[in-house]
């Protein structure tokens, strides 16, 4: 299953400097000067020309790869000690739960702390977590608790990174940067599973966790040495939990922001849920279809980002969201491995529709709470994928895996049509 991470010259001014005196109301996001002329799209070369983006890209790749290795190793440790497949699967899925709690109560930290310090702290926290699991001899319950508690801050660290992108890369360059990180997330997750399995076979779970700690330490060094120390956007006048709840309510109360959030949360959640049913449906050959899913996501993002103008991307958002669900309906006819792989490739390629929403989203969110806006987007995406997977799994229990995948396709189409006004802009 693939979870989705929802990121001409480049600027380096921070939003606080550029937007001094910006209002904190939801309507204040427009007019921040981040847009570009729609006639000309950015290029991936321009995105990678930014030194700051290259730093974020390298650290993000290390983060996603390391997290996959960590959760795979934790799952293996839990299974080895308990012999319970259910507990092992639950351990691997623990990465979703902290996003719910952290997203509800802690996201304001993303705007109230310096982003570099916050991201470095996140990497160092991963170092400590991995070393404790590897060498402290913790019982299973303590390891699971440690992962849950430290994971509460994951949406905050991700929000700090996401909020930097529109400042480092204005206009359409920001959209392509989000495309790059989305493709990187899919590839690094698959690569992380492969690396984790290979390293675990060679050095065992403790050694694998030590390797993961080393990856996190390398990421911290990359961020500390390569990223400027941008100032925080917000202030600490209110408590963290109180401010997070206040801003979340403010963002969700605005129809425009709420619609853009739902459009990026709901359709893709059911596509992810469909992917989760590929193993029960295809058994040992599911790897082929899962690889096709990652290839479709990468290809869709690359083609739309490279060959479509900014205005065309926005026009294509609604039809592509529908396209993400339509191919899955063919699972009602029980396709074979090759056909299933092609169907899933087309469905995940349609998932690139979110690129057409990125510019409007960053303009809709007030600049002083950009970090929390992206944190809420990411937390909702992870939560939605977990819920979507659970719902499709329940449908499979009541019917069958192939019927559940078809129902997931129907749900994707229904959500896309219900949100068409927000998808179209």
Secondary structure, DSSP 4 states (H G I P E B T S, - for coil): --------------HHHHTTT---SGGGGTTSS----TTS---HHHHHT-HHHHHHHHHHHHHHHHHHHHHHHHHHHHHHHH--HHHHHHHHTHHHHHHHHHHHHTTTHHHHS-HHHHHHHHHHHHHHHHHHHHHS---HHHHHHHHHHHHTTHHHHHHHHHHHHHHHS-THHHHHHHHHHHHHHHHHHHHHHHHHHHHHHHHHHHHHHHHHHHHHHHHHHHHHHHS--PPPSS--SS-HHHHHHHHHHHHHHSHHHHHHHHHHHHHHHHHHHHHHTHHHHHGGGHHHHHHHHHHHHHHHHHHHHHHS-HHHHHHHHHHHHHHHHHGGGGGGG---HHHHHHHHHHHHHHGGGGGGGHHHHHHHS-GGGHHHHHHHHHHHHHHHHHHHHHHHHHHHHHS-HHHHHHHHHHHHHHHHHHTHHHHH-
